[in-house]
Amino acid sequence: MFAAKEMVDTRKIPLIGPVDGTRVVNGKSYFIGSQYYYILGVLGLALKWDVVSITKFILFYWSITGLIMFFWIAKKLDL
């Protein structure tokens, strides 16, 4: 989140995302692509950098996406 805010504050938007795009969780490395920072930047501007609001929005988005996928798969499988 801080990298996205810094990107917006400095008005320098790199094509490959911030340098710290790799996270290590339980000994495994995960690369976070630049699109994640761009989405966080837009959400941060829209929601005034309120971490709780951004988290709620992301959870709501994934919940709705999951429901849509569930009903789409059920329709395709005739359930």
N, CA, C and O of each residue as an XYZ file, in Angstrom:
316
protein
N       0.827     -1.182      0.000
C       0.000      0.000      0.000
C       0.874      1.250      0.000
O       0.574      2.216     -0.701
N       1.952      1.238      0.781
C       2.828      2.404      0.839
C       3.518      2.640     -0.505
O       3.739      3.783     -0.906
N       3.853      1.552     -1.194
C       4.487      1.700     -2.508
C       3.511      2.322     -3.493
O       3.911      3.145     -4.316
N       2.242      1.947     -3.427
C       1.236      2.527     -4.314
C       1.023      4.000     -3.993
O       0.889      4.818     -4.903
N       0.991      4.348     -2.708
C       0.808      5.751     -2.320
C       2.005      6.581     -2.761
O       1.843      7.699     -3.249
N       3.196      6.040     -2.593
C       4.405      6.750     -3.020
C       4.401      6.962     -4.536
O       4.809      8.015     -5.025
N       3.937      5.947     -5.272
C       3.860      6.040     -6.717
C       2.914      7.173     -7.134
O       3.214      7.929     -8.058
N       1.777      7.284     -6.451
C       0.817      8.340     -6.770
C       1.344      9.698     -6.338
O       1.203     10.676     -7.072
N       1.953      9.775     -5.150
C       2.462     11.053     -4.643
C       3.570     11.629     -5.514
O       3.604     12.836     -5.754
N       4.475     10.779     -5.989
C       5.583     11.266     -6.810
C       5.189     11.449     -8.271
O       5.929     12.052     -9.049
N       4.024     10.928     -8.641
C       3.503     11.007    -10.016
C       4.434     10.361    -11.029
O       4.480     10.758    -12.193
N       5.176      9.357    -10.568
C       6.035      8.570    -11.452
C       5.470      7.159    -11.482
O       5.600      6.409    -10.514
N       4.846      6.802    -12.594
C       4.194      5.502    -12.713
C       5.067      4.597    -13.580
O       5.082      4.734    -14.803
N       5.797      3.671    -12.947
C       6.650      2.763    -13.723
C       5.824      1.687    -14.422
O       4.764      1.294    -13.934
N       6.304      1.223    -15.541
C       5.578      0.195    -16.285
C       5.663     -1.175    -15.634
O       4.768     -2.000    -15.814
N       6.724     -1.428    -14.880
C       6.889     -2.755    -14.287
C       6.562     -2.767    -12.804
O       6.766     -3.788    -12.148
N       6.069     -1.688    -12.262
C       5.715     -1.636    -10.854
C       6.893     -1.267     -9.980
O       8.019     -1.151    -10.464
N       6.641     -1.083     -8.702
C       7.718     -0.737     -7.764
C       8.757     -1.853     -7.648
O       8.499     -3.003     -8.004
N       9.915     -1.493     -7.151
C      11.028     -2.434     -7.027
C      10.689     -3.570     -6.068
O      11.098     -4.708     -6.300
N       9.954     -3.287     -5.000
C       9.666     -4.306     -3.989
C       8.454     -5.151     -4.364
O       7.560     -5.353     -3.543
N       8.419     -5.644     -5.594
C       7.290     -6.416     -6.081
C       7.324     -7.887     -5.726
O       6.465     -8.635     -6.191
N       8.280     -8.338     -4.923
C       8.354     -9.738     -4.526
C       8.157     -9.848     -3.021
O       8.805     -9.142     -2.248
N       7.270    -10.726     -2.615
C       7.003    -10.951     -1.190
C       7.384    -12.388     -0.843
O       7.211    -13.294     -1.658
N       7.895    -12.592      0.352
C       8.237    -13.928      0.829
C       7.269    -14.287      1.945
O       7.199    -13.600      2.965
N       6.520    -15.373      1.743
C       5.559    -15.856      2.736
C       5.843    -17.328      2.980
O       5.794    -18.135      2.051
N       6.139    -17.678      4.215
C       6.453    -19.061      4.590
C       7.562    -19.655      3.726
O       7.495    -20.822      3.341
N       8.566    -18.863      3.425
C       9.702    -19.346      2.658
C       9.491    -19.403      1.159
O      10.402    -19.799      0.433
N       8.305    -19.017      0.663
C       8.026    -19.024     -0.771
C       7.937    -17.591     -1.261
O       7.332    -16.739     -0.610
N       8.539    -17.329     -2.407
C       8.525    -15.981     -2.985
C       7.369    -15.844     -3.958
O       7.120    -16.729     -4.777
N       6.663    -14.721     -3.859
C       5.553    -14.411     -4.750
C       5.803    -13.057     -5.381
O       6.053    -12.075     -4.682
N       5.734    -13.004     -6.710
C       5.904    -11.739     -7.411
C       4.553    -11.057     -7.518
O       3.572    -11.665     -7.945
N       4.507     -9.800     -7.131
C       3.289     -9.015     -7.243
C       3.459     -8.111     -8.447
O       4.328     -7.239     -8.454
N       2.646     -8.306     -9.452
C       2.767     -7.538    -10.691
C       2.377     -6.081    -10.527
O       1.784     -5.685     -9.523
N       2.715     -5.306    -11.517
C       2.458     -3.869    -11.457
C       0.978     -3.541    -11.431
O       0.600     -2.500    -10.894
N       0.119     -4.393    -11.993
C      -1.315     -4.108    -12.001
C      -1.868     -4.001    -10.579
O      -2.816     -3.251    -10.344
N      -1.297     -4.732     -9.639
C      -1.734     -4.654     -8.241
C      -1.508     -3.244     -7.688
O      -2.369     -2.696     -6.999
N      -0.367     -2.672     -7.989
C      -0.066     -1.325     -7.504
C      -0.925     -0.277     -8.196
O      -1.318      0.711     -7.576
N      -1.218     -0.482     -9.467
C      -2.073      0.469    -10.177
C      -3.490      0.437     -9.613
O      -4.113      1.483     -9.430
N      -3.997     -0.757     -9.339
C      -5.343     -0.876     -8.752
C      -5.359     -0.247     -7.366
O      -6.290      0.482     -7.025
N      -4.330     -0.527     -6.562
C      -4.262      0.099     -5.238
C      -4.165      1.616     -5.334
O      -4.736      2.327     -4.507
N      -3.455      2.111     -6.325
C      -3.349      3.556     -6.507
C      -4.691      4.190     -6.804
O      -5.039      5.219     -6.225
N      -5.451      3.576     -7.708
C      -6.780      4.095     -8.052
C      -7.719      3.993     -6.850
O      -8.435      4.944     -6.538
N      -7.715      2.838     -6.175
C      -8.560      2.685     -4.983
C      -8.148      3.653     -3.889
O      -9.001      4.210     -3.198
N      -6.861      3.856     -3.728
C      -6.387      4.791     -2.709
C      -6.871      6.201     -2.963
O      -7.304      6.889     -2.039
N      -6.802      6.633     -4.203
C      -7.296      7.963     -4.537
C      -8.809      8.060     -4.344
O      -9.310      9.051     -3.813
N      -9.529      7.030     -4.776
C     -10.992      7.050     -4.676
C     -11.477      6.971     -3.228
O     -12.480      7.590     -2.873
N     -10.762      6.207     -2.388
C     -11.215      5.987     -1.007
C     -10.366      6.746      0.014
O     -10.397      6.431      1.203
N      -9.615      7.738     -0.443
C      -8.828      8.635      0.415
C      -7.833      7.891      1.307
O      -7.625      8.268      2.460
N      -7.225      6.843      0.773
C      -6.167      6.069      1.423
C      -6.590      5.481      2.764
O      -5.760      5.306      3.656
N      -7.876      5.175      2.907
C      -8.373      4.516      4.102
C      -8.208      3.004      3.924
O      -8.890      2.389      3.104
N      -7.307      2.422      4.691
C      -6.953      1.006      4.521
C      -8.162      0.099      4.744
O      -8.337     -0.886      4.026
N      -8.984      0.416      5.719
C     -10.155     -0.415      6.023
C     -11.142     -0.381      4.856
O     -11.683     -1.419      4.475
N     -11.376      0.789      4.292
C     -12.297      0.901      3.154
C     -11.778      0.158      1.934
O     -12.542     -0.503      1.230
N     -10.480      0.265      1.685
C      -9.885     -0.438      0.551
C     -10.002     -1.942      0.742
O     -10.325     -2.666     -0.200
N      -9.743     -2.415      1.955
C      -9.857     -3.848      2.250
C     -11.293     -4.325      2.092
O     -11.531     -5.391      1.523
N     -12.248     -3.552      2.587
C     -13.664     -3.916      2.444
C     -14.055     -3.980      0.975
O     -14.769     -4.893      0.559
N     -13.588     -3.012      0.186
C     -13.910     -3.014     -1.239
C     -13.353     -4.258     -1.918
O     -14.051     -4.910     -2.694
N     -12.099     -4.589     -1.629
C     -11.477     -5.757     -2.255
C     -12.202     -7.044     -1.838
O     -12.443     -7.915     -2.674
N     -12.550     -7.169     -0.558
C     -13.285     -8.348     -0.096
C     -14.661     -8.438     -0.751
O     -15.094     -9.521     -1.143
N     -15.347     -7.302     -0.870
C     -16.657     -7.274     -1.523
C     -16.525     -7.690     -2.987
O     -17.327     -8.477     -3.491
N     -15.507     -7.155     -3.666
C     -15.279     -7.482     -5.072
C     -15.052     -8.986     -5.251
O     -15.655     -9.606     -6.127
N     -14.186     -9.569     -4.425
C     -13.904    -11.000     -4.555
C     -15.098    -11.855     -4.174
O     -15.295    -12.924     -4.752
N     -15.899    -11.410     -3.215
C     -17.114    -12.152     -2.843
C     -18.111    -12.165     -3.992
O     -18.662    -13.212     -4.332
N     -18.342    -11.003     -4.587
C     -19.270    -10.927     -5.723
C     -18.747    -11.747     -6.898
O     -19.518    -12.441     -7.559
N     -17.450    -11.672     -7.161
C     -16.854    -12.447     -8.249
C     -17.017    -13.944     -7.988
O     -17.325    -14.702     -8.908
N     -16.812    -14.376     -6.741
C     -16.989    -15.782     -6.385
C     -18.419    -16.246     -6.580
O     -18.652    -17.343     -7.088
N     -19.381    -15.421     -6.183
C     -20.796    -15.780     -6.373
C     -21.152    -15.880     -7.858
O     -21.844    -16.807     -8.277
N     -20.679    -14.930     -8.634
C     -20.955    -14.967    -10.071
C     -20.364    -16.227    -10.693
O     -21.019    -16.887    -11.500
N     -19.125    -16.566    -10.319
C     -18.506    -17.790    -10.836
C     -19.267    -19.037    -10.398
O     -19.445    -19.963    -11.189
N     -19.715    -19.068     -9.144
C     -20.474    -20.210     -8.636
C     -21.744    -20.423     -9.460
O     -22.019    -21.540     -9.897
N     -22.514    -19.361     -9.673
C     -23.758    -19.496    -10.422
C     -23.502    -19.793    -11.899
O     -24.277    -20.513    -12.528
N     -22.428    -19.247    -12.454
C     -22.095    -19.533    -13.844
C     -21.729    -21.001    -14.025
O     -22.172    -21.640    -14.980
N     -20.922    -21.537    -13.112
C     -20.529    -22.954    -13.183
C     -21.752    -23.846    -12.959
O     -21.919    -24.859    -13.638
N     -22.605    -23.466    -12.004
C     -23.823    -24.258    -11.759
C     -24.717    -24.264    -12.988
O     -25.317    -25.290    -13.308
N     -24.814    -23.147    -13.673
C     -25.629    -23.086    -14.886
C     -25.020    -23.949    -15.993
O     -25.741    -24.645    -16.708
N     -23.688    -23.901    -16.131
C     -23.017    -24.694    -17.169
C     -23.139    -26.193    -16.904
O     -23.211    -26.989    -17.840
N     -23.161    -26.575    -15.624
C     -23.256    -28.000    -15.271
C     -24.695    -28.462    -15.067
O     -24.941    -29.619    -14.729
N     -25.632    -27.559    -15.273
C     -27.059    -27.858    -15.121
C     -27.421    -28.313    -13.711
O     -28.158    -29.284    -13.539
N     -26.908    -27.620    -12.713
C     -27.194    -27.978    -11.316
C     -28.308    -27.153    -10.745
O     -28.673    -27.328     -9.583
